Amino acid sequence: MPTMREVTVVPYDPYWNVLYEREAGRLKQVLGSCLIGLYHIGSTSVPGLAAKPVIDLMPVVKQIEWVDSLNEQMARLGYIAKGENGIPGRRYFYKGETVRTHHVHIFAAGNPEISRHLAFRDYLRTHPEEAKSYGELKLKLAQQFPFDIQSYMDGKDSLVKELEKKALRWQQEKS
């Protein structure tokens, strides 16, 4: 039987940036010359936003297929490879079986998921009231569903989709 993970959402912690930088350095060594860019995404990348204390990193590489040859090196860093894990063109890794500490979402340059993730992050960074509402919902859902990650995810789904639409519109207007 799989170990049940607790859904924990905590107030923003500026130390998350330090944890991102440390892990980014490790990933840069593994990804080497295939790496084009590396971004801190997800809620831990938005100052002031309550979040699950899991650092999301998004490396952008030249060729996604090349990443499959790195599973062993990623395992030495403590990562478990999950392949696309539901998102075509992505390579997903996580660290921490019971208590997750890092998620790595790798995409090849040009994948539309890259701009979606960055637009969402940047929108929340520049719209603190939207980020506050999102954080409050996540705190409420984590209290309501402390051992049910699916219900937690389902509970925030409509707000996430609404914020993503706003973020993509905002990004287009800026360009």
C-alpha positions as CSV (number, residue, x, y, z in Angstrom):
1,M,0.0,0.0,0.0
2,P,1.4,3.4,-0.9
3,T,2.4,5.8,1.8
4,M,-0.1,8.6,2.3
5,R,1.4,12.0,1.9
6,E,0.0,14.9,3.8
7,V,-1.1,18.0,2.0
8,T,0.7,20.9,3.7
9,V,0.5,24.5,2.7
10,V,2.6,27.0,4.6
11,P,3.2,30.8,4.5
12,Y,5.8,32.0,2.0
13,D,9.4,31.4,3.0
14,P,12.1,33.5,1.4
15,Y,14.5,30.5,2.0
16,W,12.8,28.8,-0.9
17,N,14.9,30.9,-3.3
18,V,18.1,29.5,-1.6
19,L,16.8,26.0,-2.0
20,Y,16.0,26.7,-5.7
21,E,19.5,28.1,-6.3
22,R,21.2,25.1,-4.7
23,E,19.2,22.6,-6.7
24,A,19.6,24.6,-9.9
25,G,23.3,24.3,-9.5
26,R,23.1,20.5,-9.2
27,L,20.8,20.3,-12.3
28,K,23.0,22.5,-14.4
29,Q,25.9,20.0,-13.8
30,V,23.7,17.1,-14.9
31,L,22.1,18.8,-17.9
32,G,25.3,20.4,-19.1
33,S,25.4,21.9,-22.6
34,C,21.9,20.7,-23.5
35,L,20.5,23.3,-21.0
36,I,19.1,26.5,-22.5
37,G,17.4,28.0,-19.4
38,L,16.4,27.1,-15.9
39,Y,13.5,28.7,-14.0
40,H,12.0,28.7,-10.5
41,I,8.2,28.1,-11.1
42,G,5.2,27.2,-9.0
43,S,4.0,28.8,-5.9
44,T,7.4,28.8,-4.1
45,S,8.6,31.2,-6.8
46,V,6.0,33.9,-5.9
47,P,7.0,36.1,-3.0
48,G,4.2,36.3,-0.4
49,L,2.3,33.3,-1.7
50,A,1.4,30.4,0.6
51,A,2.5,27.1,-0.9
52,K,3.2,23.5,-0.4
53,P,6.9,23.7,0.5
54,V,8.1,21.9,-2.7
55,I,10.5,23.7,-5.0
56,D,9.4,23.5,-8.7
57,L,12.2,23.8,-11.2
58,M,11.7,24.1,-15.0
59,P,14.8,23.4,-17.1
60,V,14.5,24.1,-20.8
61,V,16.7,21.9,-23.0
62,K,17.6,21.6,-26.7
63,Q,16.2,18.1,-27.1
64,I,13.7,16.4,-24.8
65,E,14.6,12.9,-25.8
66,W,18.2,13.4,-24.6
67,V,16.9,13.8,-21.1
68,D,15.8,10.1,-21.0
69,S,19.5,9.2,-20.9
70,L,20.0,11.1,-17.7
71,N,17.6,9.1,-15.4
72,E,20.5,7.4,-13.6
73,Q,22.3,10.8,-13.0
74,M,19.1,12.3,-11.8
75,A,18.6,9.2,-9.5
76,R,22.0,10.0,-7.9
77,L,20.7,13.4,-7.0
78,G,17.7,11.7,-5.3
79,Y,15.2,12.1,-8.1
80,I,12.6,9.5,-9.3
81,A,11.9,9.7,-13.1
82,K,8.2,9.6,-14.1
83,G,8.5,10.3,-17.9
84,E,5.9,12.6,-19.3
85,N,3.6,12.0,-16.4
86,G,0.5,13.2,-18.2
87,I,2.0,16.2,-20.1
88,P,3.2,15.4,-23.6
89,G,6.8,16.6,-24.3
90,R,7.7,16.9,-20.6
91,R,10.1,14.9,-18.5
92,Y,9.1,14.9,-14.9
93,F,11.2,14.0,-11.8
94,Y,10.4,14.3,-8.1
95,K,12.6,14.1,-5.0
96,G,11.2,12.7,-1.8
97,E,9.0,9.6,-1.6
98,T,6.9,10.5,1.5
99,V,7.8,14.2,1.9
100,R,8.4,15.8,-1.5
101,T,11.0,18.5,-1.6
102,H,11.5,19.2,-5.4
103,H,9.7,18.7,-8.7
104,V,11.6,19.1,-12.0
105,H,9.6,19.7,-15.1
106,I,11.9,19.6,-18.2
107,F,10.7,20.9,-21.6
108,A,12.4,21.4,-24.9
109,A,12.6,24.9,-26.2
110,G,9.5,26.0,-28.0
111,N,7.1,23.9,-25.9
112,P,4.0,26.0,-25.1
113,E,4.0,24.8,-21.5
114,I,7.1,26.9,-20.9
115,S,5.3,30.2,-21.6
116,R,2.2,29.1,-19.7
117,H,4.3,28.3,-16.5
118,L,6.2,31.6,-16.8
119,A,3.1,33.7,-17.5
120,F,1.3,32.2,-14.5
121,R,4.3,32.9,-12.2
122,D,4.9,36.4,-13.5
123,Y,1.2,37.3,-13.3
124,L,1.0,36.3,-9.7
125,R,4.3,38.1,-8.9
126,T,2.8,41.3,-10.3
127,H,-0.8,40.9,-9.0
128,P,-0.5,40.4,-5.2
129,E,-4.2,40.4,-4.6
130,E,-4.7,37.5,-7.0
131,A,-1.8,35.7,-5.4
132,K,-3.4,36.3,-1.9
133,S,-6.7,34.9,-3.0
134,Y,-5.0,31.9,-4.5
135,G,-2.9,31.3,-1.3
136,E,-6.0,31.6,0.9
137,L,-7.8,29.0,-1.2
138,K,-4.8,26.6,-1.0
139,L,-4.6,27.0,2.8
140,K,-8.3,26.3,3.1
141,L,-8.2,23.2,0.9
142,A,-5.1,21.8,2.7
143,Q,-7.1,22.1,6.0
144,Q,-10.1,20.5,4.4
145,F,-8.3,17.7,2.6
146,P,-5.1,17.0,4.6
147,F,-4.6,13.5,3.2
148,D,-6.4,13.8,-0.2
149,I,-4.1,15.4,-2.8
150,Q,-6.7,14.8,-5.6
151,S,-9.4,16.7,-3.8
152,Y,-7.0,19.5,-3.0
153,M,-6.0,19.7,-6.7
154,D,-9.6,19.5,-7.8
155,G,-10.6,22.2,-5.4
156,K,-8.2,24.7,-6.8
157,D,-8.5,23.7,-10.5
158,S,-11.1,26.3,-11.5
159,L,-9.2,29.2,-9.9
160,V,-6.0,28.0,-11.5
161,K,-7.6,27.8,-14.9
162,E,-9.1,31.3,-14.5
163,L,-5.7,32.7,-13.3
164,E,-3.9,31.0,-16.2
165,K,-6.3,32.6,-18.7
166,K,-5.7,36.0,-17.1
167,A,-2.0,35.5,-17.1
168,L,-1.8,34.5,-20.7
169,R,-3.9,37.5,-21.7
170,W,-1.7,39.8,-19.6
171,Q,1.4,38.3,-21.1
172,Q,0.0,38.9,-24.7
173,E,-0.9,42.5,-23.8
174,K,2.6,43.1,-22.5
175,S,4.3,41.9,-25.8
